[in-house]
Amino acid sequence: MKWVLAILLILIGAVLFSITIGDMGEIGHIIMKIISFGCLFLAGFIVRSRGGKNLSS
C-alpha cells in the first residue's frame, strides 16, 4: 500500500515540477516547485521507512 502512495506522490510531484502556466507569475512558480519537491521528498521518505522492523542483527 505504501508503494502505491509513493508512486502517486512521485507522479504528482513530477507533474507539478514540469508544468508551466504563464499567468501564475514568479511567486506561483516558486511555490509550485517547493510543493513538487515536497511531494518527491515525502514519497522517498515513505518508501525508505522500515515500519519499525530492525533488519540488522
Stockholm file with secondary structure:
# STOCKHOLM 1.0

chainA/1-57         MKWVLAILLILIGAVLFSITIGDMGEIGHIIMKIISFGCLFLAGFIVRSRGGKNLSS
#=GR chainA/1-57 SS CHHHHHHHHHHHHHHHHHCCCTTSHHHHHHHHHHHHHHHHHHHHHHHHCCTTCCCCC
#=GC SS_cons        CHHHHHHHHHHHHHHHHHCCCTTSHHHHHHHHHHHHHHHHHHHHHHHHCCTTCCCCC
//
